């Protein structure tokens, strides 16, 4: 799961810097982000044998809120510095928030399956 997630994140980072990239808060991209958040929550946060609804809902909600908050933050920063610098700063902040979230109590990875 790490390789697809890493490739998806890398693609997002690259696409996000293209000047012609669409607005992430438009309905289609926002729905895609919320859907990918739900998928990430369902796959990454659930304990083996546990229902996936709550982790999926949490991932969807986090993705939706983060999309809107980071969009506003980047726009405000881009008014003060070059847009590409605002984009890179947004990426670094998002990575930091994600890393911090992974260190929260109760977010440890499930034990590996031994076969």
VOZAPA-871668 format. One record per atom (N, C-alpha, C): residue number from 1; x, y, z; residue in three letters; atom name. Coordinates in steps of 0.1 Angstrom, whole numbers, m for minus. Layout:
<sites>
{i:NUM, px:X, py:Y, pz:Z, aa:ALA, at:CA}
...
</sites>
This chain:
<sites>
{i:1, px:8, py:m12, pz:0, aa:UNK, at:N}
{i:1, px:0, py:0, pz:0, aa:UNK, at:CA}
{i:1, px:9, py:13, pz:0, aa:UNK, at:C}
{i:2, px:21, py:11, pz:5, aa:UNK, at:N}
{i:2, px:29, py:23, pz:6, aa:UNK, at:CA}
{i:2, px:33, py:29, pz:m8, aa:UNK, at:C}
{i:3, px:36, py:20, pz:m17, aa:UNK, at:N}
{i:3, px:40, py:24, pz:m31, aa:UNK, at:CA}
{i:3, px:29, py:32, pz:m38, aa:UNK, at:C}
{i:4, px:17, py:27, pz:m38, aa:UNK, at:N}
{i:4, px:6, py:34, pz:m45, aa:UNK, at:CA}
{i:4, px:4, py:48, pz:m37, aa:UNK, at:C}
{i:5, px:4, py:48, pz:m24, aa:UNK, at:N}
{i:5, px:2, py:60, pz:m17, aa:UNK, at:CA}
{i:5, px:13, py:70, pz:m20, aa:UNK, at:C}
{i:6, px:25, py:65, pz:m20, aa:UNK, at:N}
{i:6, px:37, py:74, pz:m23, aa:UNK, at:CA}
{i:6, px:36, py:80, pz:m38, aa:UNK, at:C}
{i:7, px:32, py:71, pz:m47, aa:UNK, at:N}
{i:7, px:31, py:76, pz:m61, aa:UNK, at:CA}
{i:7, px:19, py:86, pz:m62, aa:UNK, at:C}
{i:8, px:8, py:83, pz:m55, aa:UNK, at:N}
{i:8, px:m3, py:93, pz:m55, aa:UNK, at:CA}
{i:8, px:1, py:106, pz:m49, aa:UNK, at:C}
{i:9, px:8, py:106, pz:m38, aa:UNK, at:N}
{i:9, px:12, py:119, pz:m32, aa:UNK, at:CA}
{i:9, px:22, py:126, pz:m41, aa:UNK, at:C}
{i:10, px:31, py:119, pz:m47, aa:UNK, at:N}
{i:10, px:41, py:125, pz:m57, aa:UNK, at:CA}
{i:10, px:34, py:131, pz:m69, aa:UNK, at:C}
{i:11, px:24, py:124, pz:m74, aa:UNK, at:N}
{i:11, px:16, py:130, pz:m85, aa:UNK, at:CA}
{i:11, px:9, py:142, pz:m81, aa:UNK, at:C}
{i:12, px:3, py:142, pz:m69, aa:UNK, at:N}
{i:12, px:m4, py:154, pz:m64, aa:UNK, at:CA}
{i:12, px:5, py:166, pz:m63, aa:UNK, at:C}
{i:13, px:16, py:163, pz:m57, aa:UNK, at:N}
{i:13, px:26, py:174, pz:m55, aa:UNK, at:CA}
{i:13, px:30, py:181, pz:m69, aa:UNK, at:C}
{i:14, px:33, py:172, pz:m78, aa:UNK, at:N}
{i:14, px:37, py:177, pz:m91, aa:UNK, at:CA}
{i:14, px:25, py:184, pz:m99, aa:UNK, at:C}
{i:15, px:14, py:178, pz:m99, aa:UNK, at:N}
{i:15, px:2, py:183, pz:m106, aa:UNK, at:CA}
{i:15, px:m2, py:197, pz:m100, aa:UNK, at:C}
{i:16, px:m1, py:198, pz:m87, aa:UNK, at:N}
{i:16, px:m5, py:210, pz:m80, aa:UNK, at:CA}
{i:16, px:3, py:222, pz:m83, aa:UNK, at:C}
{i:17, px:15, py:220, pz:m89, aa:UNK, at:N}
{i:17, px:24, py:231, pz:m92, aa:UNK, at:CA}
{i:17, px:21, py:236, pz:m107, aa:UNK, at:C}
{i:18, px:14, py:229, pz:m115, aa:UNK, at:N}
{i:18, px:11, py:233, pz:m128, aa:UNK, at:CA}
{i:18, px:1, py:245, pz:m128, aa:UNK, at:C}
{i:19, px:5, py:256, pz:m135, aa:UNK, at:N}
{i:19, px:m4, py:267, pz:m135, aa:UNK, at:CA}
{i:19, px:m18, py:265, pz:m140, aa:UNK, at:C}
{i:20, px:m19, py:255, pz:m149, aa:UNK, at:N}
{i:20, px:m32, py:253, pz:m155, aa:UNK, at:CA}
{i:20, px:m41, py:243, pz:m148, aa:UNK, at:C}
{i:21, px:m35, py:238, pz:m136, aa:UNK, at:N}
{i:21, px:m43, py:228, pz:m128, aa:UNK, at:CA}
{i:21, px:m56, py:235, pz:m123, aa:UNK, at:C}
{i:22, px:m66, py:227, pz:m123, aa:UNK, at:N}
{i:22, px:m79, py:232, pz:m119, aa:UNK, at:CA}
{i:22, px:m80, py:235, pz:m104, aa:UNK, at:C}
{i:23, px:m90, py:242, pz:m100, aa:UNK, at:N}
{i:23, px:m92, py:246, pz:m86, aa:UNK, at:CA}
{i:23, px:m96, py:234, pz:m78, aa:UNK, at:C}
{i:24, px:m89, py:230, pz:m68, aa:UNK, at:N}
{i:24, px:m92, py:218, pz:m60, aa:UNK, at:CA}
{i:24, px:m105, py:219, pz:m52, aa:UNK, at:C}
{i:25, px:m111, py:231, pz:m51, aa:UNK, at:N}
{i:25, px:m124, py:233, pz:m44, aa:UNK, at:CA}
{i:25, px:m136, py:232, pz:m53, aa:UNK, at:C}
{i:26, px:m134, py:230, pz:m66, aa:UNK, at:N}
{i:26, px:m145, py:227, pz:m75, aa:UNK, at:CA}
{i:26, px:m151, py:214, pz:m71, aa:UNK, at:C}
{i:27, px:m163, py:211, pz:m75, aa:UNK, at:N}
{i:27, px:m170, py:199, pz:m70, aa:UNK, at:CA}
{i:27, px:m162, py:186, pz:m74, aa:UNK, at:C}
{i:28, px:m158, py:184, pz:m86, aa:UNK, at:N}
{i:28, px:m152, py:171, pz:m90, aa:UNK, at:CA}
{i:28, px:m139, py:169, pz:m83, aa:UNK, at:C}
{i:29, px:m129, py:178, pz:m83, aa:UNK, at:N}
{i:29, px:m117, py:176, pz:m75, aa:UNK, at:CA}
{i:29, px:m119, py:174, pz:m60, aa:UNK, at:C}
{i:30, px:m129, py:182, pz:m55, aa:UNK, at:N}
{i:30, px:m132, py:181, pz:m40, aa:UNK, at:CA}
{i:30, px:m137, py:167, pz:m37, aa:UNK, at:C}
{i:31, px:m146, py:162, pz:m45, aa:UNK, at:N}
{i:31, px:m152, py:149, pz:m43, aa:UNK, at:CA}
{i:31, px:m141, py:138, pz:m44, aa:UNK, at:C}
{i:32, px:m132, py:140, pz:m54, aa:UNK, at:N}
{i:32, px:m121, py:131, pz:m55, aa:UNK, at:CA}
{i:32, px:m112, py:131, pz:m43, aa:UNK, at:C}
{i:33, px:m109, py:142, pz:m37, aa:UNK, at:N}
{i:33, px:m101, py:143, pz:m25, aa:UNK, at:CA}
{i:33, px:m108, py:137, pz:m13, aa:UNK, at:C}
{i:34, px:m121, py:140, pz:m12, aa:UNK, at:N}
{i:34, px:m129, py:134, pz:m1, aa:UNK, at:CA}
{i:34, px:m129, py:119, pz:m2, aa:UNK, at:C}
{i:35, px:m131, py:114, pz:m15, aa:UNK, at:N}
{i:35, px:m131, py:100, pz:m17, aa:UNK, at:CA}
{i:35, px:m118, py:93, pz:m14, aa:UNK, at:C}
{i:36, px:m107, py:100, pz:m18, aa:UNK, at:N}
{i:36, px:m94, py:94, pz:m15, aa:UNK, at:CA}
{i:36, px:m91, py:94, pz:0, aa:UNK, at:C}
{i:37, px:m96, py:104, pz:7, aa:UNK, at:N}
{i:37, px:m94, py:105, pz:21, aa:UNK, at:CA}
{i:37, px:m102, py:94, pz:28, aa:UNK, at:C}
{i:38, px:m114, py:91, pz:23, aa:UNK, at:N}
{i:38, px:m122, py:80, pz:28, aa:UNK, at:CA}
{i:38, px:m115, py:66, pz:26, aa:UNK, at:C}
{i:39, px:m109, py:65, pz:14, aa:UNK, at:N}
{i:39, px:m102, py:52, pz:11, aa:UNK, at:CA}
{i:39, px:m90, py:51, pz:20, aa:UNK, at:C}
{i:40, px:m82, py:62, pz:21, aa:UNK, at:N}
{i:40, px:m70, py:61, pz:30, aa:UNK, at:CA}
{i:40, px:m74, py:58, pz:44, aa:UNK, at:C}
{i:41, px:m85, py:64, pz:49, aa:UNK, at:N}
{i:41, px:m89, py:61, pz:63, aa:UNK, at:CA}
{i:41, px:m93, py:47, pz:64, aa:UNK, at:C}
{i:42, px:m101, py:42, pz:55, aa:UNK, at:N}
{i:42, px:m106, py:28, pz:55, aa:UNK, at:CA}
{i:42, px:m94, py:18, pz:55, aa:UNK, at:C}
{i:43, px:m85, py:20, pz:46, aa:UNK, at:N}
{i:43, px:m74, py:11, pz:45, aa:UNK, at:CA}
{i:43, px:m63, py:13, pz:55, aa:UNK, at:C}
{i:44, px:m60, py:25, pz:58, aa:UNK, at:N}
{i:44, px:m48, py:28, pz:67, aa:UNK, at:CA}
{i:44, px:m50, py:28, pz:82, aa:UNK, at:C}
{i:45, px:m63, py:31, pz:86, aa:UNK, at:N}
{i:45, px:m65, py:34, pz:100, aa:UNK, at:CA}
{i:45, px:m72, py:23, pz:107, aa:UNK, at:C}
{i:46, px:m79, py:14, pz:100, aa:UNK, at:N}
{i:46, px:m87, py:4, pz:107, aa:UNK, at:CA}
{i:46, px:m79, py:m7, pz:112, aa:UNK, at:C}
{i:47, px:m84, py:m13, pz:123, aa:UNK, at:N}
{i:47, px:m77, py:m24, pz:129, aa:UNK, at:CA}
{i:47, px:m82, py:m37, pz:122, aa:UNK, at:C}
{i:48, px:m74, py:m47, pz:121, aa:UNK, at:N}
{i:48, px:m79, py:m59, pz:114, aa:UNK, at:CA}
{i:48, px:m92, py:m65, pz:121, aa:UNK, at:C}
{i:49, px:m102, py:m68, pz:113, aa:UNK, at:N}
{i:49, px:m114, py:m73, pz:118, aa:UNK, at:CA}
{i:49, px:m124, py:m63, pz:123, aa:UNK, at:C}
{i:50, px:m120, py:m50, pz:123, aa:UNK, at:N}
{i:50, px:m129, py:m40, pz:127, aa:UNK, at:CA}
{i:50, px:m136, py:m34, pz:116, aa:UNK, at:C}
{i:51, px:m148, py:m27, pz:118, aa:UNK, at:N}
{i:51, px:m155, py:m21, pz:107, aa:UNK, at:CA}
{i:51, px:m147, py:m9, pz:101, aa:UNK, at:C}
{i:52, px:m150, py:m6, pz:89, aa:UNK, at:N}
{i:52, px:m142, py:5, pz:82, aa:UNK, at:CA}
{i:52, px:m150, py:18, pz:82, aa:UNK, at:C}
{i:53, px:m162, py:18, pz:86, aa:UNK, at:N}
{i:53, px:m170, py:30, pz:84, aa:UNK, at:CA}
{i:53, px:m164, py:42, pz:92, aa:UNK, at:C}
{i:54, px:m161, py:41, pz:104, aa:UNK, at:N}
{i:54, px:m156, py:52, pz:112, aa:UNK, at:CA}
{i:54, px:m142, py:57, pz:106, aa:UNK, at:C}
{i:55, px:m133, py:49, pz:104, aa:UNK, at:N}
{i:55, px:m120, py:54, pz:98, aa:UNK, at:CA}
{i:55, px:m122, py:60, pz:84, aa:UNK, at:C}
{i:56, px:m131, py:54, pz:76, aa:UNK, at:N}
{i:56, px:m134, py:60, pz:63, aa:UNK, at:CA}
{i:56, px:m141, py:74, pz:64, aa:UNK, at:C}
{i:57, px:m150, py:75, pz:73, aa:UNK, at:N}
{i:57, px:m157, py:88, pz:76, aa:UNK, at:CA}
{i:57, px:m147, py:99, pz:81, aa:UNK, at:C}
{i:58, px:m138, py:94, pz:90, aa:UNK, at:N}
{i:58, px:m128, py:103, pz:95, aa:UNK, at:CA}
{i:58, px:m118, py:108, pz:84, aa:UNK, at:C}
{i:59, px:m114, py:99, pz:76, aa:UNK, at:N}
{i:59, px:m105, py:102, pz:65, aa:UNK, at:CA}
{i:59, px:m112, py:112, pz:55, aa:UNK, at:C}
{i:60, px:m125, py:109, pz:52, aa:UNK, at:N}
{i:60, px:m132, py:118, pz:43, aa:UNK, at:CA}
{i:60, px:m134, py:132, pz:49, aa:UNK, at:C}
{i:61, px:m137, py:133, pz:61, aa:UNK, at:N}
{i:61, px:m139, py:146, pz:68, aa:UNK, at:CA}
{i:61, px:m125, py:153, pz:68, aa:UNK, at:C}
{i:62, px:m115, py:146, pz:72, aa:UNK, at:N}
{i:62, px:m102, py:153, pz:73, aa:UNK, at:CA}
{i:62, px:m97, py:158, pz:59, aa:UNK, at:C}
{i:63, px:m100, py:150, pz:49, aa:UNK, at:N}
{i:63, px:m96, py:154, pz:35, aa:UNK, at:CA}
{i:63, px:m104, py:166, pz:31, aa:UNK, at:C}
{i:64, px:m117, py:167, pz:33, aa:UNK, at:N}
{i:64, px:m125, py:178, pz:30, aa:UNK, at:CA}
{i:64, px:m121, py:191, pz:37, aa:UNK, at:C}
{i:65, px:m119, py:190, pz:50, aa:UNK, at:N}
{i:65, px:m115, py:201, pz:58, aa:UNK, at:CA}
{i:65, px:m101, py:206, pz:54, aa:UNK, at:C}
{i:66, px:m92, py:197, pz:52, aa:UNK, at:N}
{i:66, px:m78, py:201, pz:49, aa:UNK, at:CA}
{i:66, px:m78, py:207, pz:35, aa:UNK, at:C}
{i:67, px:m86, py:202, pz:26, aa:UNK, at:N}
{i:67, px:m86, py:208, pz:12, aa:UNK, at:CA}
{i:67, px:m90, py:223, pz:13, aa:UNK, at:C}
{i:68, px:m101, py:226, pz:20, aa:UNK, at:N}
{i:68, px:m106, py:239, pz:21, aa:UNK, at:CA}
{i:68, px:m97, py:249, pz:29, aa:UNK, at:C}
{i:69, px:m91, py:244, pz:40, aa:UNK, at:N}
{i:69, px:m83, py:252, pz:49, aa:UNK, at:CA}
{i:69, px:m69, py:255, pz:42, aa:UNK, at:C}
{i:70, px:m63, py:244, pz:36, aa:UNK, at:N}
{i:70, px:m50, py:246, pz:29, aa:UNK, at:CA}
{i:70, px:m52, py:255, pz:17, aa:UNK, at:C}
{i:71, px:m63, py:254, pz:10, aa:UNK, at:N}
{i:71, px:m66, py:262, pz:m2, aa:UNK, at:CA}
{i:71, px:m66, py:277, pz:2, aa:UNK, at:C}
{i:72, px:m73, py:280, pz:13, aa:UNK, at:N}
{i:72, px:m73, py:294, pz:18, aa:UNK, at:CA}
{i:72, px:m59, py:299, pz:23, aa:UNK, at:C}
{i:73, px:m53, py:290, pz:30, aa:UNK, at:N}
{i:73, px:m39, py:294, pz:35, aa:UNK, at:CA}
{i:73, px:m30, py:297, pz:24, aa:UNK, at:C}
{i:74, px:m30, py:288, pz:13, aa:UNK, at:N}
{i:74, px:m21, py:290, pz:2, aa:UNK, at:CA}
{i:74, px:m24, py:303, pz:m6, aa:UNK, at:C}
{i:75, px:m37, py:306, pz:m7, aa:UNK, at:N}
{i:75, px:m41, py:318, pz:m14, aa:UNK, at:CA}
{i:75, px:m36, py:330, pz:m7, aa:UNK, at:C}
{i:76, px:m38, py:330, pz:7, aa:UNK, at:N}
{i:76, px:m33, py:341, pz:15, aa:UNK, at:CA}
{i:76, px:m18, py:343, pz:14, aa:UNK, at:C}
{i:77, px:m11, py:332, pz:14, aa:UNK, at:N}
{i:77, px:4, py:333, pz:13, aa:UNK, at:CA}
{i:77, px:8, py:337, pz:m1, aa:UNK, at:C}
{i:78, px:1, py:332, pz:m11, aa:UNK, at:N}
{i:78, px:5, py:336, pz:m25, aa:UNK, at:CA}
{i:78, px:3, py:351, pz:m28, aa:UNK, at:C}
{i:79, px:m5, py:357, pz:m20, aa:UNK, at:N}
{i:79, px:m7, py:372, pz:m21, aa:UNK, at:CA}
{i:79, px:6, py:379, pz:m16, aa:UNK, at:C}
{i:80, px:14, py:372, pz:m9, aa:UNK, at:N}
{i:80, px:26, py:379, pz:m2, aa:UNK, at:CA}
{i:80, px:39, py:374, pz:m8, aa:UNK, at:C}
{i:81, px:39, py:362, pz:m14, aa:UNK, at:N}
{i:81, px:52, py:356, pz:m20, aa:UNK, at:CA}
{i:81, px:48, py:350, pz:m33, aa:UNK, at:C}
{i:82, px:58, py:346, pz:m41, aa:UNK, at:N}
{i:82, px:56, py:340, pz:m54, aa:UNK, at:CA}
{i:82, px:47, py:327, pz:m52, aa:UNK, at:C}
{i:83, px:38, py:325, pz:m61, aa:UNK, at:N}
{i:83, px:28, py:314, pz:m59, aa:UNK, at:CA}
{i:83, px:35, py:300, pz:m58, aa:UNK, at:C}
{i:84, px:46, py:298, pz:m65, aa:UNK, at:N}
{i:84, px:53, py:285, pz:m63, aa:UNK, at:CA}
{i:84, px:59, py:283, pz:m49, aa:UNK, at:C}
{i:85, px:63, py:294, pz:m43, aa:UNK, at:N}
{i:85, px:68, py:293, pz:m30, aa:UNK, at:CA}
{i:85, px:57, py:291, pz:m20, aa:UNK, at:C}
{i:86, px:45, py:297, pz:m22, aa:UNK, at:N}
{i:86, px:33, py:294, pz:m14, aa:UNK, at:CA}
{i:86, px:29, py:279, pz:m16, aa:UNK, at:C}
{i:87, px:30, py:274, pz:m28, aa:UNK, at:N}
{i:87, px:27, py:260, pz:m30, aa:UNK, at:CA}
{i:87, px:36, py:250, pz:m23, aa:UNK, at:C}
{i:88, px:49, py:253, pz:m23, aa:UNK, at:N}
{i:88, px:59, py:245, pz:m16, aa:UNK, at:CA}
{i:88, px:57, py:246, pz:m1, aa:UNK, at:C}
{i:89, px:54, py:258, pz:4, aa:UNK, at:N}
{i:89, px:52, py:259, pz:18, aa:UNK, at:CA}
{i:89, px:40, py:251, pz:22, aa:UNK, at:C}
{i:90, px:29, py:252, pz:14, aa:UNK, at:N}
{i:90, px:17, py:244, pz:17, aa:UNK, at:CA}
{i:90, px:20, py:229, pz:17, aa:UNK, at:C}
{i:91, px:28, py:224, pz:8, aa:UNK, at:N}
{i:91, px:32, py:210, pz:8, aa:UNK, at:CA}
{i:91, px:39, py:206, pz:21, aa:UNK, at:C}
{i:92, px:49, py:215, pz:25, aa:UNK, at:N}
{i:92, px:57, py:212, pz:37, aa:UNK, at:CA}
{i:92, px:48, py:212, pz:49, aa:UNK, at:C}
{i:93, px:39, py:221, pz:50, aa:UNK, at:N}
{i:93, px:30, py:222, pz:61, aa:UNK, at:CA}
{i:93, px:20, py:209, pz:61, aa:UNK, at:C}
{i:94, px:15, py:206, pz:50, aa:UNK, at:N}
{i:94, px:6, py:194, pz:49, aa:UNK, at:CA}
{i:94, px:14, py:181, pz:53, aa:UNK, at:C}
{i:95, px:26, py:180, pz:49, aa:UNK, at:N}
{i:95, px:34, py:168, pz:52, aa:UNK, at:CA}
{i:95, px:37, py:168, pz:67, aa:UNK, at:C}
{i:96, px:39, py:180, pz:73, aa:UNK, at:N}
{i:96, px:41, py:180, pz:87, aa:UNK, at:CA}
{i:96, px:29, py:177, pz:95, aa:UNK, at:C}
{i:97, px:17, py:182, pz:91, aa:UNK, at:N}
{i:97, px:5, py:179, pz:98, aa:UNK, at:CA}
{i:97, px:2, py:164, pz:97, aa:UNK, at:C}
{i:98, px:4, py:158, pz:85, aa:UNK, at:N}
{i:98, px:2, py:143, pz:83, aa:UNK, at:CA}
{i:98, px:11, py:135, pz:92, aa:UNK, at:C}
{i:99, px:24, py:139, pz:93, aa:UNK, at:N}
{i:99, px:34, py:132, pz:101, aa:UNK, at:CA}
{i:99, px:30, py:133, pz:116, aa:UNK, at:C}
{i:100, px:25, py:145, pz:120, aa:UNK, at:N}
{i:100, px:21, py:147, pz:134, aa:UNK, at:CA}
{i:100, px:8, py:138, pz:137, aa:UNK, at:C}
{i:101, px:m1, py:137, pz:127, aa:UNK, at:N}
{i:101, px:m13, py:130, pz:129, aa:UNK, at:CA}
{i:101, px:m10, py:115, pz:131, aa:UNK, at:C}
{i:102, px:0, py:110, pz:124, aa:UNK, at:N}
{i:102, px:4, py:96, pz:125, aa:UNK, at:CA}
{i:102, px:10, py:93, pz:138, aa:UNK, at:C}
{i:103, px:15, py:103, pz:146, aa:UNK, at:N}
{i:103, px:21, py:101, pz:159, aa:UNK, at:CA}
{i:103, px:11, py:102, pz:170, aa:UNK, at:C}
{i:104, px:m2, py:105, pz:167, aa:UNK, at:N}
{i:104, px:m12, py:107, pz:178, aa:UNK, at:CA}
{i:104, px:m14, py:94, pz:185, aa:UNK, at:C}
{i:105, px:m18, py:94, pz:198, aa:UNK, at:N}
{i:105, px:m21, py:82, pz:205, aa:UNK, at:CA}
{i:105, px:m32, py:74, pz:198, aa:UNK, at:C}
{i:106, px:m31, py:61, pz:197, aa:UNK, at:N}
{i:106, px:m41, py:53, pz:191, aa:UNK, at:CA}
{i:106, px:m40, py:52, pz:176, aa:UNK, at:C}
{i:107, px:m29, py:58, pz:170, aa:UNK, at:N}
{i:107, px:m27, py:57, pz:155, aa:UNK, at:CA}
{i:107, px:m16, py:48, pz:151, aa:UNK, at:C}
{i:108, px:m12, py:39, pz:160, aa:UNK, at:N}
{i:108, px:m1, py:30, pz:157, aa:UNK, at:CA}
{i:108, px:m5, py:20, pz:146, aa:UNK, at:C}
{i:109, px:4, py:16, pz:139, aa:UNK, at:N}
{i:109, px:1, py:6, pz:128, aa:UNK, at:CA}
{i:109, px:m2, py:m7, pz:134, aa:UNK, at:C}
{i:110, px:m11, py:m15, pz:128, aa:UNK, at:N}
{i:110, px:m14, py:m28, pz:133, aa:UNK, at:CA}
{i:110, px:m2, py:m37, pz:132, aa:UNK, at:C}
{i:111, px:m1, py:m47, pz:140, aa:UNK, at:N}
{i:111, px:11, py:m56, pz:139, aa:UNK, at:CA}
{i:111, px:11, py:m63, pz:125, aa:UNK, at:C}
{i:112, px:23, py:m66, pz:120, aa:UNK, at:N}
{i:112, px:24, py:m72, pz:107, aa:UNK, at:CA}
{i:112, px:18, py:m86, pz:107, aa:UNK, at:C}
{i:113, px:12, py:m90, pz:96, aa:UNK, at:N}
{i:113, px:7, py:m104, pz:95, aa:UNK, at:CA}
{i:113, px:18, py:m113, pz:92, aa:UNK, at:C}
{i:114, px:20, py:m123, pz:100, aa:UNK, at:N}
{i:114, px:31, py:m133, pz:98, aa:UNK, at:CA}
{i:114, px:25, py:m146, pz:91, aa:UNK, at:C}
{i:115, px:30, py:m150, pz:80, aa:UNK, at:N}
{i:115, px:25, py:m162, pz:73, aa:UNK, at:CA}
{i:115, px:35, py:m173, pz:73, aa:UNK, at:C}
</sites>
